[in-house]
């Protein structure tokens, strides 16, 4: 009798332990972020060239949205302000040159590109986030700014760097507020689903902002720079949420915050650190919950010696754990476009492996792929996304 009692107790203990143990759960496919970046700078994805008619712009938009829907995409990240200019009628920024070919000149019939993309995306059950490059003003030294460009009106807000390229100076509070005002112009006028910043903050550590720093009265240049970016992120989020809490705000930083050789909180990597190079304290944005989602650009393959995809995915998962911040992973499908046979990026297998890995990590809520042109022009990548995103009975939320 005592033997049977002891056996029963042991079975009960094992059962209780098994019930309490939490096994990793895959993210339900219906709740996944399945995003695509649509780059407009330099006419990379849209429009195919400048000077197109309204009819052609509509046709290209519809074709891209149809293609995105076909491969199971549920969110588009449309670059609406590539270089401190706009793809929508704005009182703060001039029309983008990617539309007409000359900055400040409206497209055919003053066509509101953002409005058309929004209505088309929503009609297909696709969300749309307005992607903004916050600090870049020009791509080349020879770029000609519209006469009414805010950089011409406020040259004291700008800095020339990287062979003459022009940037907003993050150390100037008026420039940061102007960026936020531009965000709120979009939020107030359009039924947007989200506002999205990319990874362009300080371009590098040699940014010539010494005069502004000297005027600040601060003593540590890098800490001061990080606080400038922190202030922008925090205040942008606060402004959006004060208007409408349902509008998401997210950032897609460089994939490495800090290496573990620089910080006990860093990842086991050996690459460039955005904490220093870009003054981007992306880990803090998560911990402070200044963003609704973070989408690190983990643009390396699984097994990369310097920046292993799995290592970084798991590190970022650890950072969002216990917060209300969602984690999406930025994928570099563009690496497959010119990959040679036999290399890791050839075909769509690496993207499939990465999506499979994401789904095994509970904290990862989906993916954003860079960029739509690279994917739809590469049959293997189209097949990869179709395999992962359309072979399900449930519709994405």
SEMAR-986635 format. One line per 2 residues: number of its first residue (from 1); their letters; for each residue x, y, z of N, C-alpha, C. Coordinates in steps of 0.05 Angstrom, whole numbers. Atoms other than C-alpha are relative to their C-alpha. Example, Ala and Ser with C-alpha at 12.3 -4.5 7.8 and 13.67 -1.06 7.14 Angstrom:
REM residues 2
1) AS) 18:-24:0:246:-90:156:18:24:0  -16:-24:-1:273:-21:143:-15:22:14 $
This chain:
REM residues 397
1) XX) 17:-24:0:0:0:0:17:25:0  -18:-23:-1:57:47:18:13:5:-27 $
3) XX) -13:-3:26:90:33:-49:-19:14:-20  20:-13:18:26:52:-87:-3:30:7 $
5) XX) 3:-28:-9:20:116:-46:24:17:-10  -24:-14:9:92:135:-61:0:4:-30 $
7) XX) 2:-2:29:82:121:-135:-19:22:-9  20:-21:6:20:165:-136:11:28:4 $
9) XX) -11:-26:-7:57:222:-103:21:9:-21  -21:-6:20:115:217:-153:-13:8:-27 $
11) XX) 14:-7:25:66:218:-213:-12:28:2  13:-26:-4:30:278:-183:21:23:-2 $
13) XX) -22:-20:1:97:316:-174:9:5:-29  -8:-3:28:117:302:-246:-20:15:-16 $
15) XX) 22:-13:14:49:324:-272:-1:29:6  1:-28:-8:51:388:-232:23:15:-13 $
17) XX) -23:-13:12:121:404:-257:-4:5:-30  5:-2:29:101:392:-329:-20:22:-6 $
19) XX) 20:-20:5:40:436:-322:11:28:4  -11:-27:-6:81:494:-293:21:8:-20 $
21) XX) -22:-6:19:137:489:-344:-11:13:-25  10:-14:24:127:539:-401:17:-7:-24 $
23) XX) -14:6:25:145:513:-469:-3:23:-19  3:-22:20:160:563:-525:-23:-5:-18 $
25) XX) 23:2:17:98:577:-564:5:17:-26  -3:-15:25:98:597:-637:-21:23:-1 $
27) XX) 19:-22:3:67:665:-653:-22:-9:-19  21:7:18:-2:651:-683:3:15:-27 $
29) XX) -5:-13:26:5:664:-758:-20:23:-5  20:-21:5:-59:705:-758:7:26:14 $
31) XX) -7:-24:-15:-26:755:-710:27:11:-9  -27:-9:8:41:761:-746:-1:26:-15 $
33) XX) -6:-22:18:68:825:-775:13:-12:-24  -12:9:26:81:810:-848:3:25:-17 $
35) XX) -3:-27:12:109:876:-872:20:1:-22  -19:-7:21:144:905:-932:6:30:0 $
37) XX) -8:-28:3:183:969:-937:-2:7:-30  1:-10:27:168:1010:-1000:16:26:0 $
39) XX) -19:-22:0:227:1056:-1013:-6:19:-24  5:-19:21:214:1120:-1053:26:16:-6 $
41) XX) -25:-16:4:283:1153:-1045:14:-11:-25  -14:7:25:320:1153:-1112:-18:-17:-18 $
43) XX) 19:16:16:257:1121:-1142:6:-30:1  -8:28:-2:279:1053:-1116:-23:-19:-5 $
45) XX) 23:18:4:210:1021:-1111:-23:15:-13  23:-15:10:160:1076:-1126:6:30:2 $
47) XX) 8:9:27:149:1112:-1170:24:-10:-16  -22:12:15:190:1076:-1222:19:21:-12 $
49) XX) -16:-23:9:214:1144:-1248:-17:25:6  14:-26:-5:197:1217:-1238:-15:9:-25 $
51) XX) 15:-11:23:148:1255:-1282:-23:-16:-10  22:16:9:95:1202:-1286:-27:14:2 $
53) XX) 27:-11:-1:22:1220:-1299:-14:-11:24  17:9:-22:-31:1213:-1245:-9:-29:-6 $
55) XX) 9:27:7:-57:1152:-1283:21:-21:4  -22:19:-4:11:1119:-1283:7:-4:29 $
57) XX) -5:3:-28:22:1133:-1210:-21:-18:13  21:18:-11:-45:1100:-1194:5:-28:-9 $
59) XX) -4:27:10:-29:1041:-1238:23:-14:14  -23:12:-14:39:1030:-1205:-7:-7:29 $
61) XX) 8:5:-27:9:1036:-1136:-17:-25:2  18:23:-1:-46:986:-1151:15:-26:-6 $
63) XX) -16:24:6:4:937:-1181:16:-9:23  -16:8:-23:49:939:-1120:-17:-10:23 $
65) XX) 18:9:-21:-9:932:-1072:-12:-27:-6  10:26:8:-38:874:-1111:21:-21:4 $
67) XX) -22:19:-3:30:840:-1111:5:-6:30  -3:4:-29:37:851:-1036:-21:-18:12 $
69) XX) 23:16:-9:-32:822:-1023:4:-29:-9  -3:27:11:-16:762:-1067:20:-16:16 $
71) XX) -20:15:-15:45:743:-1025:-5:0:30  8:2:-28:9:751:-959:8:22:19 $
73) XX) -9:-23:-17:33:819:-935:-24:13:13  22:-14:-14:-11:853:-883:6:29:8 $
75) XX) -7:-27:-7:27:918:-872:21:11:-19  -18:-14:18:61:967:-919:13:23:16 $
77) XX) -14:-23:-12:114:1016:-894:10:18:-23  -4:-17:24:112:1071:-947:17:24:8 $
79) XX) -18:-22:-5:169:1121:-948:-13:26:-11  15:-24:9:130:1187:-950:16:25:3 $
81) XX) -17:-23:-2:186:1234:-930:29:-10:-2  -27:12:3:252:1208:-960:23:19:6 $
83) XX) -21:-19:-4:293:1272:-957:-11:27:8  12:-25:-9:256:1325:-917:-17:13:-22 $
85) XX) 20:-8:20:206:1328:-974:-23:-19:2  24:17:-5:138:1295:-982:-13:-11:-25 $
87) XX) 16:12:21:94:1250:-1023:-29:6:4  27:-9:-6:32:1287:-1000:1:31:2 $
89) XX) 0:-30:-2:11:1361:-1000:6:8:29  -8:-7:-27:46:1391:-940:5:30:2 $
91) XX) -6:-29:-5:51:1461:-909:27:3:12  -26:0:-14:117:1442:-877:24:-8:-18 $
93) XX) -21:11:17:156:1405:-931:-8:2:-29  6:-1:28:161:1413:-1007:-6:-27:-12 $
95) XX) 4:25:15:137:1361:-1057:27:-13:-6  -25:15:5:189:1307:-1066:7:-1:-30 $
97) XX) -9:1:28:230:1307:-1130:-4:-27:-12  5:27:12:217:1232:-1138:-26:-1:-16 $
99) XX) 25:0:14:148:1251:-1163:1:15:-26  0:-17:24:158:1308:-1212:27:2:-13 $
101) XX) -27:-3:10:233:1307:-1220:13:26:10  -10:-25:-12:241:1375:-1186:-13:5:27 $
103) XX) 11:-4:-27:233:1386:-1112:-17:25:1  18:-23:-2:175:1433:-1096:-21:2:-22 $
105) XX) 19:0:22:139:1419:-1161:-19:-23:4  19:22:-5:74:1379:-1151:-1:-20:-22 $
107) XX) 4:20:21:61:1315:-1188:-24:7:-17  23:-5:19:9:1312:-1244:-26:3:16 $
109) XX) 26:-7:-13:-56:1344:-1219:3:2:30  -4:-2:-29:-25:1353:-1150:-8:-26:15 $
111) XX) 9:26:-9:-38:1279:-1139:11:-6:29  -7:6:-28:-39:1260:-1064:7:-30:1 $
113) XX) -9:28:1:3:1196:-1066:-7:-15:26  5:13:-25:-5:1181:-992:-29:-8:3 $
115) XX) 29:5:-2:-81:1186:-995:-7:-24:-17  7:22:18:-84:1138:-1054:11:-26:10 $
117) XX) -12:24:-11:-37:1088:-1023:-16:-10:24  16:7:-23:-77:1090:-958:-26:-13:-7 $
119) XX) 26:11:7:-144:1079:-990:3:-27:-14  -4:26:14:-117:1024:-1035:9:-22:19 $
121) XX) -9:20:-20:-82:988:-977:-24:-9:17  22:7:-18:-143:991:-932:-22:-16:-15 $
123) XX) 19:15:16:-188:967:-988:8:-30:-3  -10:28:3:-144:904:-992:4:-13:28 $
125) XX) -4:11:-27:-143:894:-916:29:2:9  -28:-3:-6:-71:918:-912:3:27:16 $
127) XX) -5:-24:-15:-48:968:-859:23:16:-13  -22:-16:12:-2:1026:-878:11:18:22 $
129) XX) -15:-17:-18:51:1060:-836:16:20:-17  -15:-21:14:81:1126:-859:29:0:10 $
131) XX) -28:3:-5:156:1116:-862:14:27:-5  -13:-27:2:197:1179:-848:30:-3:6 $
133) XX) -28:-3:-6:271:1191:-852:3:27:14  3:-24:-15:276:1242:-796:21:22:-6 $
135) XX) -21:-21:0:344:1277:-806:13:4:-27  -13:-4:25:366:1268:-878:-14:21:-17 $
137) XX) 11:-21:17:357:1329:-923:8:-4:-29  -8:5:27:398:1312:-985:15:-26:-2 $
139) XX) -15:25:5:427:1249:-1016:27:5:-12  -25:-7:13:482:1284:-1055:6:30:3 $
141) XX) -8:-28:-3:521:1349:-1051:-13:18:-21  11:-16:23:491:1371:-1118:-30:3:1 $
143) XX) 29:-2:-2:418:1363:-1096:-8:29:3  10:-27:-1:379:1427:-1107:-25:1:17 $
145) XX) 24:-2:-18:330:1446:-1052:-19:20:-12  20:-19:8:265:1480:-1067:4:26:15 $
147) XX) -4:-26:-12:265:1554:-1052:-12:2:27  14:-2:-26:215:1545:-996:6:-23:19 $
149) XX) -7:23:-17:250:1485:-966:8:11:28  -7:-10:-27:255:1493:-890:30:2:6 $
151) XX) -29:-2:-4:330:1481:-895:11:26:-11  -7:-26:10:335:1544:-937:-10:22:18 $
153) XX) 11:-20:-18:291:1582:-889:14:0:28  -13:2:-26:329:1557:-828:27:-15:-3 $
155) XX) -26:14:4:401:1541:-848:14:-5:27  -13:5:-26:421:1546:-774:-9:-26:13 $
157) XX) 9:26:-10:384:1481:-763:15:-23:-14  -12:21:17:428:1443:-813:30:-3:4 $
159) XX) -29:6:0:497:1411:-817:7:-14:-26  -10:14:24:537:1391:-878:21:-21:8 $
161) XX) -17:22:-8:572:1324:-872:0:-21:-22  -2:21:20:592:1263:-913:1:10:-28 $
163) XX) -4:-11:28:619:1298:-975:-21:20:-8  19:-22:7:570:1356:-971:-29:-6:3 $
165) XX) 28:5:-5:506:1320:-954:-11:17:23  13:-18:-20:457:1361:-913:-18:-16:19 $
167) XX) 16:13:-21:426:1338:-847:-12:21:18  10:-16:-23:381:1368:-794:19:-6:23 $
169) XX) -17:2:-23:423:1380:-732:-17:-10:24  16:10:-22:393:1335:-677:3:16:26 $
171) XX) -4:-16:-24:422:1382:-625:-15:26:1  16:-25:1:377:1439:-647:-29:-8:7 $
173) XX) 27:8:-9:311:1433:-609:-22:8:-20  20:-10:19:273:1474:-661:-1:-19:-24 $
175) XX) 0:19:22:294:1424:-715:-14:-26:8  14:24:-9:271:1365:-674:-31:5:2 $
177) XX) 28:-5:-2:204:1399:-661:-13:2:-28  11:-2:28:196:1413:-736:-5:-28:-11 $
179) XX) 4:28:9:204:1338:-749:-26:-11:13  24:9:-14:150:1323:-697:-25:14:-12 $
181) XX) 23:-14:12:105:1377:-727:-7:-13:-27  5:14:25:113:1341:-794:-15:-27:5 $
183) XX) 14:25:-7:92:1275:-761:-29:6:6  27:-6:-8:31:1308:-731:-17:10:-24 $
185) XX) 15:-8:24:11:1338:-798:-11:-25:-14  10:25:12:5:1267:-825:-21:-12:17 $
187) XX) 19:12:-18:-30:1241:-764:-27:14:1  25:-16:-1:-81:1297:-764:-16:-2:-26 $
189) XX) 13:-2:26:-97:1292:-838:-7:-27:-13  4:26:14:-96:1217:-855:-6:-21:20 $
191) XX) 7:22:-18:-126:1154:-825:23:-21:0  -24:16:1:-56:1126:-818:0:-21:22 $
193) XX) -2:21:-21:-42:1061:-780:24:3:18  -24:-3:-16:27:1080:-757:19:20:-12 $
195) XX) -22:-17:8:87:1126:-760:26:-16:5  -24:18:-1:154:1093:-774:25:16:-6 $
197) XX) -26:-11:4:225:1120:-766:20:-22:-8  -20:20:7:283:1084:-799:26:5:17 $
199) XX) -24:1:-17:355:1078:-774:19:24:-4  -18:-23:6:383:1145:-798:-4:21:22 $
201) XX) -1:-21:-21:398:1187:-736:26:16:-4  -27:-12:7:469:1214:-729:13:-19:-20 $
203) XX) -11:18:21:503:1188:-792:25:-15:9  -23:14:-11:568:1172:-755:12:18:23 $
205) XX) -11:-14:-22:613:1194:-698:15:26:-7  -15:-23:8:649:1247:-739:-18:24:-7 $
207) XX) 19:-21:6:586:1289:-747:10:27:11  -12:-25:-9:610:1362:-744:-20:19:15 $
209) XX) 19:-16:-16:564:1389:-689:13:12:25  -16:-10:-23:619:1415:-643:-10:27:10 $
211) XX) 9:-26:-9:592:1486:-642:-26:-2:16  26:4:-14:522:1464:-622:5:-13:27 $
213) XX) -6:14:-25:552:1418:-569:12:20:20  -12:-20:-18:594:1475:-540:-20:18:12 $
215) XX) 21:-18:-10:532:1518:-534:-18:-14:20  19:15:-17:495:1463:-497:7:1:29 $
217) XX) -9:1:-27:537:1467:-435:4:-28:11  -4:28:-8:541:1391:-432:30:-7:-2 $
219) XX) -29:6:-1:607:1355:-420:7:-26:-15  -5:25:14:599:1287:-455:-14:0:-27 $
221) XX) 12:-3:26:588:1291:-530:-19:-22:-7  17:23:8:561:1221:-541:-25:-2:17 $
223) XX) 24:0:-17:514:1224:-481:-19:22:-9  16:-22:9:489:1291:-505:-15:-7:-26 $
225) XX) 13:8:25:476:1264:-575:-22:-20:5  20:20:-6:439:1204:-547:-25:13:12 $
227) XX) 23:-13:-13:395:1249:-505:-16:16:-21  14:-14:21:378:1290:-567:-19:-19:-15 $
229) XX) 16:20:14:353:1227:-602:-22:-11:19  20:9:-19:319:1202:-539:-23:20:2 $
231) XX) 20:-21:-2:282:1268:-534:-19:-1:-24  17:2:24:258:1262:-606:-19:-24:1 $
233) XX) 17:24:-1:233:1191:-596:-22:3:21  19:-3:-22:200:1205:-530:-22:20:-7 $
235) XX) 19:-21:6:166:1269:-553:-18:-6:-24  17:8:23:143:1240:-619:-22:-19:9 $
237) XX) 19:19:-11:110:1183:-583:-22:14:16  19:-14:-17:77:1230:-533:-20:16:-17 $
239) XX) 17:-16:17:50:1275:-588:-21:-17:-14  18:18:14:20:1217:-627:-21:-11:19 $
241) XX) 19:12:-18:-11:1185:-566:-20:20:12  18:-20:-10:-41:1250:-542:-23:5:-20 $
243) XX) 20:-4:21:-77:1255:-609:-18:-25:-3  14:25:4:-96:1181:-618:17:-23:9 $
245) XX) -16:21:-11:-71:1124:-576:1:-25:-18  1:24:17:-89:1073:-630:20:1:-22 $
247) XX) -20:-2:21:-37:1100:-679:27:-10:11  -25:12:-9:27:1059:-672:24:17:-8 $
249) XX) -25:-14:6:96:1090:-669:22:-20:4  -22:19:-2:157:1048:-683:25:9:-14 $
251) XX) -26:-7:11:230:1052:-702:14:-26:-9  -15:23:10:274:1006:-743:30:7:1 $
253) XX) -29:-7:-4:345:1015:-715:18:-20:-13  -22:18:7:410:984:-737:-2:-24:19 $
255) XX) 5:24:-15:410:912:-713:16:-4:26  -17:3:-24:466:918:-661:-2:25:17 $
257) XX) 0:-23:-19:455:963:-600:28:3:11  -28:1:-9:521:947:-565:9:-29:1 $
259) XX) -11:27:-3:567:887:-566:6:-5:30  -4:7:-29:578:850:-500:28:8:10 $
261) XX) -26:-10:-9:650:874:-499:-1:29:8  4:-28:-7:624:945:-492:-19:4:24 $
263) XX) 20:-2:-21:566:932:-444:-8:-28:9  9:26:-11:544:876:-398:-28:-7:-11 $
265) XX) 27:5:12:475:885:-431:1:-5:-30  -2:2:29:502:879:-502:-2:-29:-10 $
267) XX) 3:26:14:495:822:-552:28:-12:-5  -25:14:5:549:770:-566:6:3:-30 $
269) XX) -6:-7:28:568:804:-631:25:17:0  -24:-15:2:627:843:-657:-2:22:-22 $
271) XX) 4:-19:22:596:893:-706:-2:29:9  4:-28:-6:584:967:-710:-23:4:20 $
273) XX) 20:-4:-21:545:993:-650:-15:26:-4  17:-24:5:487:1040:-662:0:19:24 $
275) XX) -1:-16:-24:492:1064:-590:21:22:-2  -22:-19:3:557:1099:-608:-1:13:-27 $
277) XX) -2:-11:27:557:1107:-684:-23:18:-7  23:-15:7:486:1133:-690:-13:14:23 $
279) XX) 11:-12:-24:475:1157:-619:-29:-10:5  27:11:-1:414:1111:-619:-1:-20:24 $
281) XX) 3:17:-23:399:1082:-550:-26:-16:-2  25:14:7:347:1035:-579:-9:-18:23 $
283) XX) 8:17:-23:348:989:-518:-16:17:20  14:-17:-19:326:1047:-474:-28:7:-10 $
285) XX) 27:-6:11:268:1064:-522:-19:-23:7  17:23:-7:243:994:-509:-7:-1:30 $
287) XX) 4:2:-29:253:994:-434:-18:22:11  17:-22:-8:220:1062:-427:-28:-1:-13 $
289) XX) 25:3:15:164:1040:-475:-7:26:-14  5:-24:16:172:1102:-518:-8:-7:-28 $
291) XX) 9:9:26:155:1060:-579:-21:-22:4  19:22:-1:98:1012:-593:13:-25:-11 $
293) XX) -15:23:10:145:967:-633:28:8:-7  -27:-4:9:218:960:-649:5:-20:-21 $
295) XX) -5:18:23:241:930:-715:29:1:-8  -29:-1:6:317:920:-713:6:-13:-26 $
297) XX) -8:10:26:349:910:-780:22:-21:4  -19:22:-3:382:842:-771:6:-10:-28 $
299) XX) -5:4:28:411:841:-840:23:-20:-5  -21:20:2:459:782:-829:-13:-28:0 $
301) XX) 11:26:2:449:708:-840:4:-16:26  -3:18:-22:441:653:-789:28:-13:-1 $
303) XX) -27:11:0:511:633:-769:22:20:-8  -19:-21:6:545:699:-788:20:2:23 $
305) XX) -21:1:-21:612:702:-751:0:25:17  -1:-25:-15:607:775:-730:-27:7:12 $
307) XX) 27:-8:-9:532:785:-724:-20:-22:-8  17:23:6:494:719:-722:-29:8:3 $
309) XX) 29:-7:0:420:727:-738:-13:-11:25  13:12:-23:398:678:-684:8:14:26 $
311) XX) -10:-14:-25:441:712:-630:-15:26:4  12:-26:-2:412:780:-646:-31:-2:4 $
313) XX) 29:4:-4:340:755:-652:-6:-7:29  4:8:-27:345:723:-584:6:23:19 $
315) XX) -7:-23:-17:379:785:-554:-23:20:0  22:-19:2:324:831:-579:-25:-11:14 $
317) XX) 23:12:-13:271:782:-554:2:4:30  -4:-4:-28:302:788:-485:-5:29:8 $
319) XX) 4:-29:-6:299:864:-488:-30:7:2  29:-7:0:224:868:-503:-15:-16:21 $
321) XX) 13:17:-19:207:813:-453:-8:17:25  9:-15:-23:165:843:-396:-9:28:-6 $
323) XX) 9:-27:8:148:906:-436:-25:-3:-17  23:0:19:88:925:-479:9:6:-28 $
325) XX) -11:-6:27:134:936:-539:1:-25:-16  -1:23:19:125:889:-598:27:-1:-14 $
327) XX) -26:4:14:186:861:-633:-6:-12:-28  0:10:28:187:855:-709:30:-1:-9 $
329) XX) -28:2:10:251:834:-745:1:11:-28  -5:-10:27:277:872:-805:18:-20:-16 $
331) XX) -15:20:16:300:823:-860:12:12:-25  -14:-11:23:349:836:-916:-3:-18:-25 $
333) XX) 5:16:24:317:799:-974:16:10:-24  -15:-12:23:355:846:-1021:26:-15:-4 $
335) XX) -25:14:3:417:805:-1007:-2:-24:-19  4:23:17:387:748:-1048:0:8:-30 $
337) XX) 4:-8:28:379:790:-1111:24:-8:-17  -24:5:17:451:783:-1136:17:-22:12 $
339) XX) -15:21:-13:472:724:-1093:9:-22:-20  -11:21:18:515:671:-1127:-10:-28:9 $
341) XX) 8:27:-8:492:598:-1129:20:-12:19  -17:12:-20:519:560:-1070:6:17:24 $
343) XX) -4:-17:-23:521:620:-1024:-25:0:17  22:2:-20:477:627:-962:-25:16:-9 $
345) XX) 23:-17:7:433:682:-992:-12:-8:-27  11:8:26:421:647:-1059:-28:-12:4 $
347) XX) 28:10:-2:346:635:-1069:-14:12:24  15:-10:-22:296:643:-1014:2:-16:26 $
349) XX) -2:18:-23:319:590:-964:7:14:25  -9:-13:-24:353:637:-916:-23:16:12 $
351) XX) 23:-14:-10:291:681:-910:-20:-19:13  18:20:-12:249:619:-897:11:-10:27 $
353) XX) -12:9:-26:298:596:-843:-4:21:21  2:-22:-19:295:664:-810:-29:3:10 $
355) XX) 29:-1:-8:218:666:-810:-6:-23:19  4:23:-17:217:596:-781:12:4:28 $
357) XX) -12:-6:-26:265:617:-726:-16:20:16  17:-20:-14:223:678:-710:-24:-12:13 $
359) XX) 24:12:-10:162:635:-701:4:-18:24  -6:17:-24:198:593:-649:7:17:24 $
361) XX) -7:-18:-22:214:654:-606:-26:16:7  27:-12:-7:150:677:-569:-1:30:-1 $
363) XX) 1:-29:-1:171:749:-563:1:14:-27  -1:-11:27:179:759:-638:-28:-1:-12 $
365) XX) 28:-1:10:113:782:-669:-2:3:-30  1:0:29:132:781:-742:24:13:-13 $
367) XX) -22:-9:17:176:809:-797:-7:24:-17  2:-20:21:187:869:-842:23:-4:-19 $
369) XX) -20:7:20:223:857:-907:8:24:-17  -11:-22:16:269:905:-944:10:-12:-26 $
371) XX) 22:-19:4:246:920:-996:-18:-11:-22  20:12:17:186:909:-1041:11:-6:-28 $
373) XX) -11:5:26:224:916:-1106:18:-24:-1  -18:23:-1:277:865:-1086:-16:-26:1 $
375) XX) 16:24:-4:223:815:-1067:-16:-8:-25  18:8:23:174:819:-1125:15:-4:-26 $
377) XX) -16:5:24:230:820:-1176:17:-25:2  -16:25:-4:261:756:-1148:-19:-23:5 $
379) XX) 19:22:-2:218:694:-1160:3:-17:25  -5:17:-23:252:654:-1105:-10:13:26 $
381) XX) 9:-14:-24:235:708:-1053:-31:1:1  29:1:1:163:712:-1077:-10:-27:9 $
383) XX) 8:27:-8:157:636:-1069:4:-4:30  -5:4:-28:188:640:-1000:-21:13:17 $
385) XX) 21:-14:-16:138:692:-974:-27:-14:-4  25:14:5:80:656:-1007:-2:-25:17 $
387) XX) 0:25:-16:101:591:-973:-5:6:29  2:-5:-28:105:624:-905:-25:16:8 $
389) XX) 22:-18:-7:48:674:-909:-27:-6:-12  27:5:13:-7:646:-953:-9:-29:5 $
391) XX) 8:28:-5:-7:572:-933:-13:-2:28  15:0:-25:-56:585:-876:-29:4:-5 $
393) XX) 29:-3:4:-131:580:-869:-10:26:12  10:-24:-14:-135:641:-823:10:25:-15 $
395) XX) -8:-25:12:-134:712:-850:16:16:20  -16:-16:-19:-80:758:-820:-16:23:11 $
397) X) 14:-22:-13:-106:809:-770:13:26:-6 $
